[in-house]
Amino acid sequence: MSQPELILFAKQPIPGEAKTRLQPDYSPEQAAEIAAFLIRATVELAVSAWPGDIALYVSPDMDYPLFRDLERQFPLHLALQAEGDLGAKMLRALRDGIGRRGCAAILGCDVPHCGWDVIDQANGSLARGRNVLGPTEDGGYYFIGLQEARAELFEDMPWGSNKVLEKTLARAEELGMEFEMLKKLRDLDTAADLWLVAQKYEPLRRFLK
């Protein structure tokens, strides 16, 4: 059984550009600090739990100090995200990963609280030839694993809305694709998300006010 590749997606945690929905509860600098923590925590979880290769696809600058530090500290492949919207970036990354390992998945950096059990389930299902989706409570998804990266799953998608999961599943049905679903999680966008997740994920409590 071959091991799939896990691709982590991260945006440079710049004050004023990262985690803007945490404001005004948090300053731009605090929001960027939280974003950087989430990226590092996700990398640490992936490296400890995923048995296959791991890639960190970043935007917009691969030489950002945090990204280079992670590349030095952990066994991962650092790459630059493609141009275009989120769908174009994800499609390109998944095609890269599938080309290298036969199947691949993307995990966002907003759910380091997903835990080993979720990572293990996702890896096992993907390695057995299944497609995998991890839904979020806001109507999106935090994980997508594919045997074949079909463009229809990513083009003209209302990214950032509560319709992403619904439309993804509808398009998959049209394509004759089935997904194994992981447990639903709350991703970290707002101060309310941060507070709720921190009740179960202790490392985030240091950011609570």
PyMOL commands that place a pseudoatom at each C-alpha (Angstrom):
pseudoatom trace, name=CA, resn=MET, resi=1, chain=A, elem=C, hetatm=0, pos=[0.000, 0.000, 0.000]
pseudoatom trace, name=CA, resn=SER, resi=2, chain=A, elem=C, hetatm=0, pos=[1.636, 3.256, -1.143]
pseudoatom trace, name=CA, resn=GLN, resi=3, chain=A, elem=C, hetatm=0, pos=[1.617, 6.277, 1.129]
pseudoatom trace, name=CA, resn=PRO, resi=4, chain=A, elem=C, hetatm=0, pos=[-0.199, 9.405, -0.103]
pseudoatom trace, name=CA, resn=GLU, resi=5, chain=A, elem=C, hetatm=0, pos=[1.362, 12.834, 0.082]
pseudoatom trace, name=CA, resn=LEU, resi=6, chain=A, elem=C, hetatm=0, pos=[-0.039, 15.386, 2.516]
pseudoatom trace, name=CA, resn=ILE, resi=7, chain=A, elem=C, hetatm=0, pos=[0.047, 19.005, 1.386]
pseudoatom trace, name=CA, resn=LEU, resi=8, chain=A, elem=C, hetatm=0, pos=[-0.308, 21.804, 3.920]
pseudoatom trace, name=CA, resn=PHE, resi=9, chain=A, elem=C, hetatm=0, pos=[-1.529, 25.189, 2.704]
pseudoatom trace, name=CA, resn=ALA, resi=10, chain=A, elem=C, hetatm=0, pos=[-0.256, 28.309, 4.478]
pseudoatom trace, name=CA, resn=LYS, resi=11, chain=A, elem=C, hetatm=0, pos=[-0.480, 32.035, 3.894]
pseudoatom trace, name=CA, resn=GLN, resi=12, chain=A, elem=C, hetatm=0, pos=[2.243, 34.352, 5.147]
pseudoatom trace, name=CA, resn=PRO, resi=13, chain=A, elem=C, hetatm=0, pos=[1.167, 35.602, 8.628]
pseudoatom trace, name=CA, resn=ILE, resi=14, chain=A, elem=C, hetatm=0, pos=[1.590, 39.322, 8.007]
pseudoatom trace, name=CA, resn=PRO, resi=15, chain=A, elem=C, hetatm=0, pos=[-0.113, 41.784, 10.427]
pseudoatom trace, name=CA, resn=GLY, resi=16, chain=A, elem=C, hetatm=0, pos=[-3.140, 43.301, 8.759]
pseudoatom trace, name=CA, resn=GLU, resi=17, chain=A, elem=C, hetatm=0, pos=[-3.384, 40.489, 6.198]
pseudoatom trace, name=CA, resn=ALA, resi=18, chain=A, elem=C, hetatm=0, pos=[-3.574, 37.322, 8.322]
pseudoatom trace, name=CA, resn=LYS, resi=19, chain=A, elem=C, hetatm=0, pos=[-6.668, 36.240, 10.260]
pseudoatom trace, name=CA, resn=THR, resi=20, chain=A, elem=C, hetatm=0, pos=[-8.387, 39.589, 9.747]
pseudoatom trace, name=CA, resn=ARG, resi=21, chain=A, elem=C, hetatm=0, pos=[-11.701, 38.190, 11.052]
pseudoatom trace, name=CA, resn=LEU, resi=22, chain=A, elem=C, hetatm=0, pos=[-10.140, 37.998, 14.524]
pseudoatom trace, name=CA, resn=GLN, resi=23, chain=A, elem=C, hetatm=0, pos=[-10.230, 41.787, 14.582]
pseudoatom trace, name=CA, resn=PRO, resi=24, chain=A, elem=C, hetatm=0, pos=[-11.296, 43.960, 16.406]
pseudoatom trace, name=CA, resn=ASP, resi=25, chain=A, elem=C, hetatm=0, pos=[-11.076, 41.466, 19.278]
pseudoatom trace, name=CA, resn=TYR, resi=26, chain=A, elem=C, hetatm=0, pos=[-7.374, 41.107, 18.491]
pseudoatom trace, name=CA, resn=SER, resi=27, chain=A, elem=C, hetatm=0, pos=[-4.866, 43.552, 17.035]
pseudoatom trace, name=CA, resn=PRO, resi=28, chain=A, elem=C, hetatm=0, pos=[-3.375, 42.880, 13.588]
pseudoatom trace, name=CA, resn=GLU, resi=29, chain=A, elem=C, hetatm=0, pos=[-0.137, 41.828, 15.307]
pseudoatom trace, name=CA, resn=GLN, resi=30, chain=A, elem=C, hetatm=0, pos=[-1.954, 39.423, 17.630]
pseudoatom trace, name=CA, resn=ALA, resi=31, chain=A, elem=C, hetatm=0, pos=[-3.936, 37.958, 14.730]
pseudoatom trace, name=CA, resn=ALA, resi=32, chain=A, elem=C, hetatm=0, pos=[-0.693, 37.362, 12.817]
pseudoatom trace, name=CA, resn=GLU, resi=33, chain=A, elem=C, hetatm=0, pos=[0.850, 35.715, 15.886]
pseudoatom trace, name=CA, resn=ILE, resi=34, chain=A, elem=C, hetatm=0, pos=[-2.141, 33.364, 16.128]
pseudoatom trace, name=CA, resn=ALA, resi=35, chain=A, elem=C, hetatm=0, pos=[-1.876, 32.571, 12.416]
pseudoatom trace, name=CA, resn=ALA, resi=36, chain=A, elem=C, hetatm=0, pos=[1.818, 31.751, 12.787]
pseudoatom trace, name=CA, resn=PHE, resi=37, chain=A, elem=C, hetatm=0, pos=[1.051, 29.509, 15.772]
pseudoatom trace, name=CA, resn=LEU, resi=38, chain=A, elem=C, hetatm=0, pos=[-1.588, 27.619, 13.779]
pseudoatom trace, name=CA, resn=ILE, resi=39, chain=A, elem=C, hetatm=0, pos=[0.811, 27.046, 10.883]
pseudoatom trace, name=CA, resn=ARG, resi=40, chain=A, elem=C, hetatm=0, pos=[3.556, 25.699, 13.141]
pseudoatom trace, name=CA, resn=ALA, resi=41, chain=A, elem=C, hetatm=0, pos=[1.128, 23.555, 15.151]
pseudoatom trace, name=CA, resn=THR, resi=42, chain=A, elem=C, hetatm=0, pos=[-0.305, 22.064, 11.949]
pseudoatom trace, name=CA, resn=VAL, resi=43, chain=A, elem=C, hetatm=0, pos=[3.157, 21.221, 10.647]
pseudoatom trace, name=CA, resn=GLU, resi=44, chain=A, elem=C, hetatm=0, pos=[4.071, 19.583, 13.971]
pseudoatom trace, name=CA, resn=LEU, resi=45, chain=A, elem=C, hetatm=0, pos=[0.870, 17.506, 13.931]
pseudoatom trace, name=CA, resn=ALA, resi=46, chain=A, elem=C, hetatm=0, pos=[1.369, 16.447, 10.310]
pseudoatom trace, name=CA, resn=VAL, resi=47, chain=A, elem=C, hetatm=0, pos=[4.986, 15.432, 10.806]
pseudoatom trace, name=CA, resn=SER, resi=48, chain=A, elem=C, hetatm=0, pos=[4.145, 13.415, 13.914]
pseudoatom trace, name=CA, resn=ALA, resi=49, chain=A, elem=C, hetatm=0, pos=[1.032, 11.685, 12.523]
pseudoatom trace, name=CA, resn=TRP, resi=50, chain=A, elem=C, hetatm=0, pos=[1.286, 11.350, 8.731]
pseudoatom trace, name=CA, resn=PRO, resi=51, chain=A, elem=C, hetatm=0, pos=[3.424, 8.384, 7.600]
pseudoatom trace, name=CA, resn=GLY, resi=52, chain=A, elem=C, hetatm=0, pos=[4.035, 9.620, 4.059]
pseudoatom trace, name=CA, resn=ASP, resi=53, chain=A, elem=C, hetatm=0, pos=[5.677, 12.638, 2.458]
pseudoatom trace, name=CA, resn=ILE, resi=54, chain=A, elem=C, hetatm=0, pos=[4.612, 16.127, 3.523]
pseudoatom trace, name=CA, resn=ALA, resi=55, chain=A, elem=C, hetatm=0, pos=[4.736, 19.315, 1.463]
pseudoatom trace, name=CA, resn=LEU, resi=56, chain=A, elem=C, hetatm=0, pos=[4.151, 22.877, 2.672]
pseudoatom trace, name=CA, resn=TYR, resi=57, chain=A, elem=C, hetatm=0, pos=[2.725, 25.066, -0.109]
pseudoatom trace, name=CA, resn=VAL, resi=58, chain=A, elem=C, hetatm=0, pos=[3.005, 28.725, 0.848]
pseudoatom trace, name=CA, resn=SER, resi=59, chain=A, elem=C, hetatm=0, pos=[1.983, 32.159, -0.387]
pseudoatom trace, name=CA, resn=PRO, resi=60, chain=A, elem=C, hetatm=0, pos=[3.166, 34.677, -1.420]
pseudoatom trace, name=CA, resn=ASP, resi=61, chain=A, elem=C, hetatm=0, pos=[6.867, 34.409, -0.436]
pseudoatom trace, name=CA, resn=MET, resi=62, chain=A, elem=C, hetatm=0, pos=[8.674, 31.107, 0.043]
pseudoatom trace, name=CA, resn=ASP, resi=63, chain=A, elem=C, hetatm=0, pos=[11.582, 32.903, 1.741]
pseudoatom trace, name=CA, resn=TYR, resi=64, chain=A, elem=C, hetatm=0, pos=[9.458, 34.213, 4.605]
pseudoatom trace, name=CA, resn=PRO, resi=65, chain=A, elem=C, hetatm=0, pos=[11.427, 33.379, 7.815]
pseudoatom trace, name=CA, resn=LEU, resi=66, chain=A, elem=C, hetatm=0, pos=[8.732, 31.174, 9.373]
pseudoatom trace, name=CA, resn=PHE, resi=67, chain=A, elem=C, hetatm=0, pos=[8.516, 29.012, 6.257]
pseudoatom trace, name=CA, resn=ARG, resi=68, chain=A, elem=C, hetatm=0, pos=[12.287, 28.610, 5.966]
pseudoatom trace, name=CA, resn=ASP, resi=69, chain=A, elem=C, hetatm=0, pos=[12.527, 27.797, 9.695]
pseudoatom trace, name=CA, resn=LEU, resi=70, chain=A, elem=C, hetatm=0, pos=[9.924, 25.052, 9.274]
pseudoatom trace, name=CA, resn=GLU, resi=71, chain=A, elem=C, hetatm=0, pos=[11.781, 23.695, 6.252]
pseudoatom trace, name=CA, resn=ARG, resi=72, chain=A, elem=C, hetatm=0, pos=[14.974, 23.455, 8.321]
pseudoatom trace, name=CA, resn=GLN, resi=73, chain=A, elem=C, hetatm=0, pos=[13.306, 21.940, 11.376]
pseudoatom trace, name=CA, resn=PHE, resi=74, chain=A, elem=C, hetatm=0, pos=[11.019, 19.361, 9.788]
pseudoatom trace, name=CA, resn=PRO, resi=75, chain=A, elem=C, hetatm=0, pos=[11.189, 16.772, 6.987]
pseudoatom trace, name=CA, resn=LEU, resi=76, chain=A, elem=C, hetatm=0, pos=[8.956, 18.522, 4.480]
pseudoatom trace, name=CA, resn=HIS, resi=77, chain=A, elem=C, hetatm=0, pos=[9.067, 19.843, 0.944]
pseudoatom trace, name=CA, resn=LEU, resi=78, chain=A, elem=C, hetatm=0, pos=[8.561, 23.616, 0.659]
pseudoatom trace, name=CA, resn=ALA, resi=79, chain=A, elem=C, hetatm=0, pos=[6.844, 24.932, -2.470]
pseudoatom trace, name=CA, resn=LEU, resi=80, chain=A, elem=C, hetatm=0, pos=[5.172, 28.101, -3.719]
pseudoatom trace, name=CA, resn=GLN, resi=81, chain=A, elem=C, hetatm=0, pos=[1.434, 28.095, -4.365]
pseudoatom trace, name=CA, resn=ALA, resi=82, chain=A, elem=C, hetatm=0, pos=[0.320, 28.607, -7.948]
pseudoatom trace, name=CA, resn=GLU, resi=83, chain=A, elem=C, hetatm=0, pos=[-1.221, 31.804, -9.272]
pseudoatom trace, name=CA, resn=GLY, resi=84, chain=A, elem=C, hetatm=0, pos=[-5.004, 32.266, -9.330]
pseudoatom trace, name=CA, resn=ASP, resi=85, chain=A, elem=C, hetatm=0, pos=[-7.792, 31.832, -6.825]
pseudoatom trace, name=CA, resn=LEU, resi=86, chain=A, elem=C, hetatm=0, pos=[-7.838, 29.243, -4.052]
pseudoatom trace, name=CA, resn=GLY, resi=87, chain=A, elem=C, hetatm=0, pos=[-9.287, 26.618, -6.361]
pseudoatom trace, name=CA, resn=ALA, resi=88, chain=A, elem=C, hetatm=0, pos=[-6.499, 27.042, -8.915]
pseudoatom trace, name=CA, resn=LYS, resi=89, chain=A, elem=C, hetatm=0, pos=[-3.881, 26.877, -6.168]
pseudoatom trace, name=CA, resn=MET, resi=90, chain=A, elem=C, hetatm=0, pos=[-5.356, 23.702, -4.692]
pseudoatom trace, name=CA, resn=LEU, resi=91, chain=A, elem=C, hetatm=0, pos=[-5.805, 22.002, -8.058]
pseudoatom trace, name=CA, resn=ARG, resi=92, chain=A, elem=C, hetatm=0, pos=[-2.182, 22.614, -9.023]
pseudoatom trace, name=CA, resn=ALA, resi=93, chain=A, elem=C, hetatm=0, pos=[-0.853, 21.417, -5.658]
pseudoatom trace, name=CA, resn=LEU, resi=94, chain=A, elem=C, hetatm=0, pos=[-2.943, 18.245, -5.705]
pseudoatom trace, name=CA, resn=ARG, resi=95, chain=A, elem=C, hetatm=0, pos=[-1.873, 17.439, -9.247]
pseudoatom trace, name=CA, resn=ASP, resi=96, chain=A, elem=C, hetatm=0, pos=[1.743, 17.899, -8.137]
pseudoatom trace, name=CA, resn=GLY, resi=97, chain=A, elem=C, hetatm=0, pos=[1.253, 15.558, -5.183]
pseudoatom trace, name=CA, resn=ILE, resi=98, chain=A, elem=C, hetatm=0, pos=[-0.650, 12.942, -7.171]
pseudoatom trace, name=CA, resn=GLY, resi=99, chain=A, elem=C, hetatm=0, pos=[2.073, 13.032, -9.790]
pseudoatom trace, name=CA, resn=ARG, resi=100, chain=A, elem=C, hetatm=0, pos=[4.679, 12.323, -7.131]
pseudoatom trace, name=CA, resn=ARG, resi=101, chain=A, elem=C, hetatm=0, pos=[2.862, 9.741, -5.004]
pseudoatom trace, name=CA, resn=GLY, resi=102, chain=A, elem=C, hetatm=0, pos=[-0.223, 8.518, -6.881]
pseudoatom trace, name=CA, resn=CYS, resi=103, chain=A, elem=C, hetatm=0, pos=[-2.704, 10.229, -4.531]
pseudoatom trace, name=CA, resn=ALA, resi=104, chain=A, elem=C, hetatm=0, pos=[-2.559, 13.308, -2.335]
pseudoatom trace, name=CA, resn=ALA, resi=105, chain=A, elem=C, hetatm=0, pos=[-4.446, 15.474, 0.128]
pseudoatom trace, name=CA, resn=ILE, resi=106, chain=A, elem=C, hetatm=0, pos=[-4.577, 19.074, 1.287]
pseudoatom trace, name=CA, resn=LEU, resi=107, chain=A, elem=C, hetatm=0, pos=[-4.967, 19.999, 4.948]
pseudoatom trace, name=CA, resn=GLY, resi=108, chain=A, elem=C, hetatm=0, pos=[-5.625, 23.619, 5.881]
pseudoatom trace, name=CA, resn=CYS, resi=109, chain=A, elem=C, hetatm=0, pos=[-3.727, 25.255, 8.729]
pseudoatom trace, name=CA, resn=ASP, resi=110, chain=A, elem=C, hetatm=0, pos=[-6.842, 26.198, 10.728]
pseudoatom trace, name=CA, resn=VAL, resi=111, chain=A, elem=C, hetatm=0, pos=[-7.458, 22.837, 12.429]
pseudoatom trace, name=CA, resn=PRO, resi=112, chain=A, elem=C, hetatm=0, pos=[-4.369, 21.652, 14.365]
pseudoatom trace, name=CA, resn=HIS, resi=113, chain=A, elem=C, hetatm=0, pos=[-6.933, 20.393, 16.900]
pseudoatom trace, name=CA, resn=CYS, resi=114, chain=A, elem=C, hetatm=0, pos=[-8.141, 17.706, 14.466]
pseudoatom trace, name=CA, resn=GLY, resi=115, chain=A, elem=C, hetatm=0, pos=[-5.947, 15.148, 16.213]
pseudoatom trace, name=CA, resn=TRP, resi=116, chain=A, elem=C, hetatm=0, pos=[-4.147, 11.939, 15.341]
pseudoatom trace, name=CA, resn=ASP, resi=117, chain=A, elem=C, hetatm=0, pos=[-7.348, 9.943, 14.897]
pseudoatom trace, name=CA, resn=VAL, resi=118, chain=A, elem=C, hetatm=0, pos=[-8.530, 12.156, 12.027]
pseudoatom trace, name=CA, resn=ILE, resi=119, chain=A, elem=C, hetatm=0, pos=[-5.114, 12.160, 10.367]
pseudoatom trace, name=CA, resn=ASP, resi=120, chain=A, elem=C, hetatm=0, pos=[-4.878, 8.379, 10.686]
pseudoatom trace, name=CA, resn=GLN, resi=121, chain=A, elem=C, hetatm=0, pos=[-8.373, 7.815, 9.255]
pseudoatom trace, name=CA, resn=ALA, resi=122, chain=A, elem=C, hetatm=0, pos=[-7.689, 10.161, 6.353]
pseudoatom trace, name=CA, resn=ASN, resi=123, chain=A, elem=C, hetatm=0, pos=[-4.370, 8.545, 5.514]
pseudoatom trace, name=CA, resn=GLY, resi=124, chain=A, elem=C, hetatm=0, pos=[-5.740, 5.014, 5.691]
pseudoatom trace, name=CA, resn=SER, resi=125, chain=A, elem=C, hetatm=0, pos=[-8.739, 5.772, 3.494]
pseudoatom trace, name=CA, resn=LEU, resi=126, chain=A, elem=C, hetatm=0, pos=[-6.688, 7.619, 0.914]
pseudoatom trace, name=CA, resn=ALA, resi=127, chain=A, elem=C, hetatm=0, pos=[-4.073, 4.851, 0.791]
pseudoatom trace, name=CA, resn=ARG, resi=128, chain=A, elem=C, hetatm=0, pos=[-6.856, 2.311, 0.153]
pseudoatom trace, name=CA, resn=GLY, resi=129, chain=A, elem=C, hetatm=0, pos=[-8.011, 4.214, -2.911]
pseudoatom trace, name=CA, resn=ARG, resi=130, chain=A, elem=C, hetatm=0, pos=[-10.773, 6.350, -1.408]
pseudoatom trace, name=CA, resn=ASN, resi=131, chain=A, elem=C, hetatm=0, pos=[-11.418, 10.074, -1.795]
pseudoatom trace, name=CA, resn=VAL, resi=132, chain=A, elem=C, hetatm=0, pos=[-11.706, 11.911, 1.520]
pseudoatom trace, name=CA, resn=LEU, resi=133, chain=A, elem=C, hetatm=0, pos=[-13.339, 15.147, 2.740]
pseudoatom trace, name=CA, resn=GLY, resi=134, chain=A, elem=C, hetatm=0, pos=[-13.182, 16.794, 6.148]
pseudoatom trace, name=CA, resn=PRO, resi=135, chain=A, elem=C, hetatm=0, pos=[-16.149, 19.196, 6.547]
pseudoatom trace, name=CA, resn=THR, resi=136, chain=A, elem=C, hetatm=0, pos=[-16.159, 22.359, 8.647]
pseudoatom trace, name=CA, resn=GLU, resi=137, chain=A, elem=C, hetatm=0, pos=[-19.065, 23.727, 10.631]
pseudoatom trace, name=CA, resn=ASP, resi=138, chain=A, elem=C, hetatm=0, pos=[-19.215, 26.842, 8.446]
pseudoatom trace, name=CA, resn=GLY, resi=139, chain=A, elem=C, hetatm=0, pos=[-19.980, 24.915, 5.245]
pseudoatom trace, name=CA, resn=GLY, resi=140, chain=A, elem=C, hetatm=0, pos=[-16.473, 24.485, 3.885]
pseudoatom trace, name=CA, resn=TYR, resi=141, chain=A, elem=C, hetatm=0, pos=[-13.877, 21.784, 4.324]
pseudoatom trace, name=CA, resn=TYR, resi=142, chain=A, elem=C, hetatm=0, pos=[-10.523, 21.520, 6.070]
pseudoatom trace, name=CA, resn=PHE, resi=143, chain=A, elem=C, hetatm=0, pos=[-9.266, 18.392, 4.280]
pseudoatom trace, name=CA, resn=ILE, resi=144, chain=A, elem=C, hetatm=0, pos=[-9.591, 17.032, 0.770]
pseudoatom trace, name=CA, resn=GLY, resi=145, chain=A, elem=C, hetatm=0, pos=[-7.836, 13.897, -0.425]
pseudoatom trace, name=CA, resn=LEU, resi=146, chain=A, elem=C, hetatm=0, pos=[-8.086, 12.674, -4.005]
pseudoatom trace, name=CA, resn=GLN, resi=147, chain=A, elem=C, hetatm=0, pos=[-6.998, 9.848, -6.247]
pseudoatom trace, name=CA, resn=GLU, resi=148, chain=A, elem=C, hetatm=0, pos=[-7.510, 12.121, -9.248]
pseudoatom trace, name=CA, resn=ALA, resi=149, chain=A, elem=C, hetatm=0, pos=[-7.619, 15.930, -9.142]
pseudoatom trace, name=CA, resn=ARG, resi=150, chain=A, elem=C, hetatm=0, pos=[-10.645, 16.851, -11.250]
pseudoatom trace, name=CA, resn=ALA, resi=151, chain=A, elem=C, hetatm=0, pos=[-10.804, 20.529, -12.179]
pseudoatom trace, name=CA, resn=GLU, resi=152, chain=A, elem=C, hetatm=0, pos=[-14.600, 20.536, -11.796]
pseudoatom trace, name=CA, resn=LEU, resi=153, chain=A, elem=C, hetatm=0, pos=[-14.192, 20.283, -8.012]
pseudoatom trace, name=CA, resn=PHE, resi=154, chain=A, elem=C, hetatm=0, pos=[-12.271, 23.560, -7.856]
pseudoatom trace, name=CA, resn=GLU, resi=155, chain=A, elem=C, hetatm=0, pos=[-13.360, 25.842, -10.689]
pseudoatom trace, name=CA, resn=ASP, resi=156, chain=A, elem=C, hetatm=0, pos=[-15.974, 28.589, -10.179]
pseudoatom trace, name=CA, resn=MET, resi=157, chain=A, elem=C, hetatm=0, pos=[-16.352, 27.687, -6.511]
pseudoatom trace, name=CA, resn=PRO, resi=158, chain=A, elem=C, hetatm=0, pos=[-17.647, 30.325, -4.020]
pseudoatom trace, name=CA, resn=TRP, resi=159, chain=A, elem=C, hetatm=0, pos=[-14.607, 30.112, -1.754]
pseudoatom trace, name=CA, resn=GLY, resi=160, chain=A, elem=C, hetatm=0, pos=[-15.142, 31.566, 1.691]
pseudoatom trace, name=CA, resn=SER, resi=161, chain=A, elem=C, hetatm=0, pos=[-18.911, 30.996, 1.596]
pseudoatom trace, name=CA, resn=ASN, resi=162, chain=A, elem=C, hetatm=0, pos=[-21.070, 28.410, 3.358]
pseudoatom trace, name=CA, resn=LYS, resi=163, chain=A, elem=C, hetatm=0, pos=[-21.806, 26.694, 0.030]
pseudoatom trace, name=CA, resn=VAL, resi=164, chain=A, elem=C, hetatm=0, pos=[-18.378, 25.217, -0.697]
pseudoatom trace, name=CA, resn=LEU, resi=165, chain=A, elem=C, hetatm=0, pos=[-18.970, 21.769, 0.814]
pseudoatom trace, name=CA, resn=GLU, resi=166, chain=A, elem=C, hetatm=0, pos=[-22.457, 21.495, -0.688]
pseudoatom trace, name=CA, resn=LYS, resi=167, chain=A, elem=C, hetatm=0, pos=[-21.268, 22.427, -4.176]
pseudoatom trace, name=CA, resn=THR, resi=168, chain=A, elem=C, hetatm=0, pos=[-18.213, 20.189, -3.944]
pseudoatom trace, name=CA, resn=LEU, resi=169, chain=A, elem=C, hetatm=0, pos=[-20.350, 17.171, -3.075]
pseudoatom trace, name=CA, resn=ALA, resi=170, chain=A, elem=C, hetatm=0, pos=[-22.855, 18.015, -5.822]
pseudoatom trace, name=CA, resn=ARG, resi=171, chain=A, elem=C, hetatm=0, pos=[-20.120, 18.226, -8.436]
pseudoatom trace, name=CA, resn=ALA, resi=172, chain=A, elem=C, hetatm=0, pos=[-18.567, 15.006, -7.162]
pseudoatom trace, name=CA, resn=GLU, resi=173, chain=A, elem=C, hetatm=0, pos=[-21.908, 13.268, -7.618]
pseudoatom trace, name=CA, resn=GLU, resi=174, chain=A, elem=C, hetatm=0, pos=[-22.111, 14.544, -11.199]
pseudoatom trace, name=CA, resn=LEU, resi=175, chain=A, elem=C, hetatm=0, pos=[-18.628, 13.132, -11.800]
pseudoatom trace, name=CA, resn=GLY, resi=176, chain=A, elem=C, hetatm=0, pos=[-19.492, 9.788, -10.229]
pseudoatom trace, name=CA, resn=MET, resi=177, chain=A, elem=C, hetatm=0, pos=[-17.052, 10.369, -7.378]
pseudoatom trace, name=CA, resn=GLU, resi=178, chain=A, elem=C, hetatm=0, pos=[-17.643, 9.323, -3.776]
pseudoatom trace, name=CA, resn=PHE, resi=179, chain=A, elem=C, hetatm=0, pos=[-16.042, 10.727, -0.628]
pseudoatom trace, name=CA, resn=GLU, resi=180, chain=A, elem=C, hetatm=0, pos=[-15.410, 9.207, 2.755]
pseudoatom trace, name=CA, resn=MET, resi=181, chain=A, elem=C, hetatm=0, pos=[-16.239, 11.906, 5.295]
pseudoatom trace, name=CA, resn=LEU, resi=182, chain=A, elem=C, hetatm=0, pos=[-14.080, 12.772, 8.285]
pseudoatom trace, name=CA, resn=LYS, resi=183, chain=A, elem=C, hetatm=0, pos=[-15.612, 14.262, 11.409]
pseudoatom trace, name=CA, resn=LYS, resi=184, chain=A, elem=C, hetatm=0, pos=[-16.902, 17.814, 11.196]
pseudoatom trace, name=CA, resn=LEU, resi=185, chain=A, elem=C, hetatm=0, pos=[-14.669, 20.429, 12.830]
pseudoatom trace, name=CA, resn=ARG, resi=186, chain=A, elem=C, hetatm=0, pos=[-14.776, 24.121, 13.637]
pseudoatom trace, name=CA, resn=ASP, resi=187, chain=A, elem=C, hetatm=0, pos=[-11.969, 25.931, 11.861]
pseudoatom trace, name=CA, resn=LEU, resi=188, chain=A, elem=C, hetatm=0, pos=[-10.435, 29.036, 13.383]
pseudoatom trace, name=CA, resn=ASP, resi=189, chain=A, elem=C, hetatm=0, pos=[-11.574, 32.252, 11.744]
pseudoatom trace, name=CA, resn=THR, resi=190, chain=A, elem=C, hetatm=0, pos=[-13.175, 34.404, 14.457]
pseudoatom trace, name=CA, resn=ALA, resi=191, chain=A, elem=C, hetatm=0, pos=[-12.614, 35.174, 18.132]
pseudoatom trace, name=CA, resn=ALA, resi=192, chain=A, elem=C, hetatm=0, pos=[-15.644, 33.001, 18.950]
pseudoatom trace, name=CA, resn=ASP, resi=193, chain=A, elem=C, hetatm=0, pos=[-14.055, 30.080, 17.066]
pseudoatom trace, name=CA, resn=LEU, resi=194, chain=A, elem=C, hetatm=0, pos=[-10.835, 30.600, 18.995]
pseudoatom trace, name=CA, resn=TRP, resi=195, chain=A, elem=C, hetatm=0, pos=[-12.615, 30.565, 22.349]
pseudoatom trace, name=CA, resn=LEU, resi=196, chain=A, elem=C, hetatm=0, pos=[-14.668, 27.452, 21.562]
pseudoatom trace, name=CA, resn=VAL, resi=197, chain=A, elem=C, hetatm=0, pos=[-11.789, 25.416, 20.165]
pseudoatom trace, name=CA, resn=ALA, resi=198, chain=A, elem=C, hetatm=0, pos=[-9.508, 26.442, 23.044]
pseudoatom trace, name=CA, resn=GLN, resi=199, chain=A, elem=C, hetatm=0, pos=[-11.882, 24.755, 25.490]
pseudoatom trace, name=CA, resn=LYS, resi=200, chain=A, elem=C, hetatm=0, pos=[-10.741, 21.405, 24.048]
pseudoatom trace, name=CA, resn=TYR, resi=201, chain=A, elem=C, hetatm=0, pos=[-7.364, 22.312, 22.569]
pseudoatom trace, name=CA, resn=GLU, resi=202, chain=A, elem=C, hetatm=0, pos=[-5.256, 23.624, 25.431]
pseudoatom trace, name=CA, resn=PRO, resi=203, chain=A, elem=C, hetatm=0, pos=[-2.366, 25.149, 23.402]
pseudoatom trace, name=CA, resn=LEU, resi=204, chain=A, elem=C, hetatm=0, pos=[-4.684, 27.916, 22.164]
pseudoatom trace, name=CA, resn=ARG, resi=205, chain=A, elem=C, hetatm=0, pos=[-5.634, 29.077, 25.638]
pseudoatom trace, name=CA, resn=ARG, resi=206, chain=A, elem=C, hetatm=0, pos=[-2.671, 31.374, 25.888]
pseudoatom trace, name=CA, resn=PHE, resi=207, chain=A, elem=C, hetatm=0, pos=[-4.315, 33.563, 23.245]
pseudoatom trace, name=CA, resn=LEU, resi=208, chain=A, elem=C, hetatm=0, pos=[-7.614, 33.938, 25.091]
pseudoatom trace, name=CA, resn=LYS, resi=209, chain=A, elem=C, hetatm=0, pos=[-8.420, 37.301, 26.647]
for i in range(1, 209): cmd.bond("trace and resi %d" % i, "trace and resi %d" % (i + 1))
show_as sticks, trace
zoom trace
